[in-house]
Amino acid sequence: MLQRAGAAEAELAKAKQSGQTETEQTKQLNAELSSVKKQLRDMKTDADAEAEIRQQIADRVRVTQAKI
């Protein structure tokens, strides 16, 4: 995922340097880059939620073990 984002950013930078600011290719690269960034944000949100759930489960196990 990060490689795809890096490749899209690199291609976009090349296109901007060569003066191709509003070609179909740059529009497509901008769209791909936005899509990849959204996917990365979603994955981070999922990972954060998973970590929180794991912490809650670990806390519950610890409390239950303390009761025994």
TAQUI-V572752 format. One record per helix or strand. SS is the DSSP state (helix for helix, strand for strand). FROM is the first residue (numbers start at 0). TO is the last residue. Records with the same first field share a line. If there is no record, write none. Layout:
SS->FROM-TO  FROM-TO
This chain:
helix->1-16  23-66
